[in-house]
Amino acid sequence: MSTEAKPFLKWAGGKGQLLSQLEEHLPKELLRQTFTYIEPFVGGGAMLFYMLRKFANITHAVINDINPHLVTAYRVIKEQPKELIRRLSELEHDYFSQSDEEAKKDYYLNARNIFNDTPLDDIDITKYLIFLNRTCFNGLYRVNAKGKFNVPFGKNLHPTICNVETILADSEMLNRVDVTILNGDFEKTADEMRNGLNFFYFDPPYRPLNATSSFNSYAKEEFNDDEQIRLRDFCARLDKHSNVKWMLSNADCSAKNPEDTFFEDIYADYNIHRVYASRAINANPEKRGKLTELLIKNYE
């Protein structure tokens, strides 16, 4: 494929802009031996597709997410990309045939209702997920307490909805190696470890920098401080295995509030670094821009 595999969704907190910095912090062992790559919070998949492109010595990959629609989309793209393209292209054509912005908004809201309230097969779930992601406000994925997608209509009237090249490239990459796709709690990924080196990359819902900055409602289950501590405990258990390396991303809360040393405290036994990221998804333009994020590792 001439097109590189890359995220098929726009995803808040996606790691596309950070890949070069994350690469600098990868374990050196990954260059010298085969390994299993495990990503318990796969999200948009920027890191997944980067790792699969860069490391031909990955013999097994495991991806997981709590969001069932997202996991369904990965499975459909892996197994049924051509039928997805056919249905998504039809939806794209119908959307662009709408006469004006108000008609497009009505079409979007109807599609959102179908996605939320109508029993659909896996391909249609993926079709509507991609359509809504490309036409909603800021490409944000957010659900309410009932798990209903509730992002309003966006103002981009000419988005790329069906990116055929990306879907096919992603499908090819997901079939190039043995990829296990899971939907559930992050801890179950430990069951997929193999003999030899295992490398975990964690990109959980970020801890909010303040009361109004939380965009971690990707699922109806809240990822609060207790969950962040449970994740730390899981990492601590992994650290007891000599064949496991892990790296974790999260918000740099102490950069916003020097007294908020939550992550420095709970990960005090590990190596903490800072990387620079741009935050574009904020209703207030003045709050967008460069921020530091934490990168925590159980290795030098």
Secondary structure, 3 states (H helix, E strand, C coil): CCCCCCCCCCCCCCCHHHHHHHHHCCCHHHHCCCEEEEECCCCCCHHHHHHHHHCCCEEEEEEEECCHHHHHHHHHHHHCHHHHHHHHHHHHHHHHCCCCHHHHHHHHHHHHHHHHHCCCCHHHHHHHHHHHHHHEHHHCCCECCCCCECCCECCCCCCCCCCHHHHHHHHHHHHHCEEEEEECCHHHHHHHCCCCEEEEEECCCCCCCCCCCCCCCCCCCCCCHHHHHHHHHHHHHHHCCCCEEEEEEEECHHHHCCCCCHHHHHCCCCEEEEEEEEECCCCCHHHCEEEEEEEEECCC
